[in-house]
């Protein structure tokens, strides 16, 4: 091993030294009805729960602004169906696109606590939830999607932080001074791509969308903010995939892109269509 590389490895961050654990709370051993239980609460689960709750509260805040597309009490149904859409859509899409071998043992699909969720699938689940709430309450699908899009980066940010705490979905080998050695990925320092995604999909996208919401007239053009979200998330994910290690069971696909990049292409196209056509859908307050 070259001397320069040895010196570089001394300067990188060792994940184990950060003292992080995927388990947030260990509730100890319980004895209940003759069963021995050892409940563990993982950061991954807390990220999903907290993300949904914070996004819910933020949507309620946005609905206080003039011209809201729905009543605050109607968000209860939206949150319920969106949560179901995230869990079902996210898990099924992960199994179908990333781990189809799980279908050989269908019970494995329900082991959500072991991780394995697709953000693309969760997003589709949320859109279906919006469609259902829109249909049953006679609301505007696109206007609800605009408001959800402004809040969605909150959950994306927390989810990516949970990925980092879990030491999963690491990046490709890197010589950058902030590279991290993830124990499960071997001895090579790697890009902390989870944090790149948290910054782009979470912080930056949230700031941009909410600037558009409050400082421009984007919310008066139904579908424009939802389009910005799709394009922003799609481009962020596409870029970070160049720094993220491809899924070991898939690798780089035959057309030169990863599965994550491939799934973002229709998302970006749909987002651009919503932005361009939003000029025809102007509303007045």
C-alpha positions in Angstrom: 0.0 0.0 0.0 1.5 3.4 -1.0 2.7 5.6 1.8 0.6 8.5 0.7 -2.5 6.4 0.9 -1.7 5.3 4.4 -1.3 8.9 5.5 -4.6 9.8 3.8 -6.4 7.0 5.7 -5.1 8.4 9.0 -6.8 11.8 8.2 -10.2 10.4 7.3 -13.2 9.9 9.6 -13.7 6.4 11.0 -17.5 5.7 11.4 -17.0 3.7 14.6 -15.3 6.7 16.2 -18.5 8.7 15.9 -20.2 6.6 18.4 -23.4 6.3 16.4 -25.8 3.4 16.7 -28.9 2.5 14.6 -30.8 1.9 17.9 -32.2 5.1 19.4 -33.7 3.4 22.5 -33.3 0.0 24.0 -36.4 -0.6 26.2 -34.9 -3.7 27.8 -36.3 -7.2 28.2 -40.0 -7.5 28.8 -41.9 -10.6 29.9 -45.5 -10.4 28.6 -48.1 -13.2 28.5 -45.4 -15.8 28.6 -43.4 -14.1 25.9 -39.9 -12.6 26.2 -39.7 -9.4 24.2 -36.8 -7.0 23.7 -38.2 -3.9 22.0 -35.7 -1.7 20.2 -36.6 1.7 18.7 -34.4 2.5 15.7 -33.5 5.9 14.4 -34.7 4.8 11.0 -38.2 4.4 12.3 -38.0 7.7 14.3 -36.9 9.5 11.2 -40.0 8.4 9.3 -42.4 9.2 12.2 -40.8 12.6 13.0 -40.6 13.5 9.3 -44.3 12.8 8.8 -45.3 14.7 12.0 -43.2 17.8 11.2 -44.3 17.8 7.5 -47.9 17.6 8.8 -47.4 20.6 11.1 -45.7 22.5 8.4 -48.5 22.0 5.9 -50.9 23.3 8.5 -48.7 26.4 8.7 -48.8 26.8 5.0 -52.6 26.4 4.9 -52.9 29.6 7.1 -51.7 31.6 4.1 -54.3 33.2 1.8 -55.8 30.9 -0.9 -55.3 27.6 0.9 -56.5 24.6 -1.3 -58.0 22.7 1.7 -59.3 23.1 5.2 -56.8 22.3 8.1 -59.1 19.4 9.3 -58.9 17.7 5.9 -55.1 17.2 6.5 -55.9 14.5 9.0 -57.1 12.2 6.2 -54.2 13.3 4.0 -51.6 12.4 6.7 -53.2 9.0 7.3 -53.3 8.0 3.7 -49.9 9.6 2.9 -48.3 7.6 5.8 -49.8 4.4 4.4 -48.7 5.4 0.9 -45.1 6.0 2.1 -44.9 2.6 3.9 -46.6 0.5 1.3 -45.2 2.3 -1.8 -41.8 2.7 -0.4 -41.4 -1.0 0.6 -43.0 -2.5 -2.5 -40.9 -0.3 -4.9 -37.7 -1.3 -3.0 -38.6 -5.0 -3.3 -39.5 -4.8 -7.0 -36.6 -2.6 -8.2 -33.8 -3.3 -5.7 -34.4 -6.7 -4.0 -36.8 -8.8 -6.1 -35.3 -11.9 -4.4 -37.3 -11.0 -1.3 -40.4 -12.1 -3.3 -39.2 -15.7 -2.9 -40.1 -15.3 0.8 -43.0 -12.9 0.9 -43.0 -12.6 4.7 -39.7 -10.7 4.4 -41.6 -7.8 2.8 -43.1 -6.9 6.1 -39.8 -6.6 7.9 -39.7 -2.8 7.7 -37.6 -2.5 10.8 -34.7 -4.0 8.9 -34.7 -1.1 6.5 -35.1 -1.2 2.7 -37.4 1.6 1.5 -37.5 3.3 -1.9 -38.1 7.1 -1.9 -39.4 6.9 -5.4 -42.0 4.3 -4.3 -42.9 6.4 -1.2 -43.4 9.4 -3.4 -45.8 7.5 -5.7 -47.7 6.4 -2.6 -48.0 10.0 -1.5 -49.3 11.1 -4.9 -51.9 8.3 -4.8 -52.9 9.4 -1.3 -53.3 13.0 -2.5 -55.5 11.7 -5.4 -57.7 9.8 -3.0 -58.2 12.8 -0.6 -58.8 15.0 -3.6 -61.4 12.7 -5.0 -63.3 12.1 -1.8 -63.3 15.8 -0.8 -63.6 17.4 -4.3 -60.3 19.3 -4.0 -57.6 20.3 -6.4 -55.0 17.5 -6.8 -52.2 19.8 -8.1 -52.7 22.4 -5.4 -52.5 19.9 -2.6 -49.4 18.4 -4.3 -47.8 21.9 -4.3 -48.2 22.2 -0.5 -47.0 18.6 0.2 -44.0 19.3 -2.0 -43.0 22.2 0.1 -43.0 20.1 3.2 -41.6 16.8 1.8 -37.9 17.8 2.1 -38.3 17.7 5.9 -38.8 13.9 5.7 -36.1 13.4 3.1 -33.6 15.3 5.3 -34.3 13.2 8.4 -34.4 10.0 6.4 -30.9 10.6 4.9 -29.5 11.4 8.4 -30.9 8.1 9.6 -29.2 6.3 6.6 -25.9 7.9 7.8 -26.5 6.9 11.4 -27.2 3.3 10.2 -23.9 3.3 8.3 -25.8 2.3 5.1 -26.1 3.5 1.6 -22.5 4.7 1.7 -20.7 6.4 -1.1 -18.0 5.4 -3.6 -14.3 5.4 -2.5 -13.0 8.9 -2.0 -9.7 10.7 -1.1 -11.5 13.8 0.3 -10.6 14.8 3.8 -14.2 14.3 5.0 -14.3 10.7 3.6 -15.6 8.1 6.0 -14.6 4.5 6.6 -17.8 2.6 7.0 -17.1 -0.8 8.7 -19.6 -2.7 6.6 -18.1 -1.3 3.4 -14.5 -2.4 3.9 -11.3 -0.5 4.6 -11.6 2.2 1.9 -12.6 5.8 2.8 -15.9 6.7 1.1 -18.0 9.7 0.3 -20.7 10.3 3.0 -23.2 10.4 0.2 -26.1 10.2 2.7 -25.1 13.6 4.0 -24.8 15.0 0.4 -28.4 13.9 -0.1 -29.5 15.3 3.2 -28.1 18.7 2.1 -29.4 18.7 -1.5 -32.8 16.9 -1.1 -33.4 18.3 2.3 -32.0 21.7 3.2 -31.4 23.2 -0.3 -34.7 21.9 -1.8 -36.7 23.0 1.2 -35.2 26.5 1.1 -35.8 26.8 -2.7 -39.4 25.6 -2.6 -40.4 27.7 0.3 -38.8 30.8 -1.2 -40.9 30.1 -4.3 -44.0 29.7 -2.0 -43.6 32.9 0.0 -41.6 35.2 -2.3 -43.1 34.5 -5.7 -46.5 33.8 -7.2 -45.7 30.1 -7.8 -48.5 28.9 -5.6 -51.0 30.7 -7.8 -50.0 28.4 -10.7 -51.2 24.9 -9.6 -48.6 22.2 -10.2 -45.6 24.6 -10.4 -44.3 23.9 -6.9 -44.9 20.2 -7.3 -43.0 20.4 -10.5 -40.1 22.2 -8.8 -40.1 19.5 -6.2 -39.9 16.6 -8.7 -37.2 18.3 -10.7 -35.2 19.4 -7.6 -35.4 15.9 -6.0 -34.7 14.2 -9.3 -31.6 16.3 -10.2 -30.3 16.0 -6.6 -30.6 12.3 -6.6 -29.2 11.9 -10.1 -26.1 14.0 -9.1 -25.4 12.3 -5.8 -25.7 8.8 -7.4 -22.3 9.6 -9.1 -20.8 9.7 -5.5 -23.0 6.9 -4.0 -22.0 3.3 -4.3 -24.4 1.4 -6.6 -26.6 -1.3 -4.9 -24.4 -4.4 -4.8 -27.1 -6.6 -6.2 -27.6 -4.3 -9.2 -24.4 -2.3 -9.8 -24.3 0.1 -12.7 -27.0 -0.9 -15.2 -26.2 -1.9 -18.8 -27.1 1.7 -20.1 -24.5 3.3 -17.8 -26.7 4.6 -15.0 -27.7 3.3 -11.6 -31.2 2.3 -10.8 -31.6 5.4 -8.7 -30.7 7.6 -11.6 -32.9 5.7 -14.0 -35.9 6.1 -11.8 -35.4 9.9 -11.5 -35.6 10.5 -15.3 -39.4 10.1 -15.6 -39.7 12.2 -12.4 -37.7 15.1 -13.9 -39.7 14.9 -17.1 -43.0 15.0 -15.3 -41.7 17.9 -13.2 -40.7 19.9 -16.2 -44.1 19.3 -17.8 -45.9 20.6 -14.6 -43.7 23.7 -14.5 -44.2 24.5 -18.2 -47.9 23.9 -18.3 -48.5 25.7 -14.9 -48.7 29.0 -16.8 -52.1 28.0 -18.1 -53.5 27.2 -14.7 -53.2 30.6 -13.0 -55.7 31.2 -10.2 -56.6 34.4 -8.3 -56.9 34.7 -4.6 
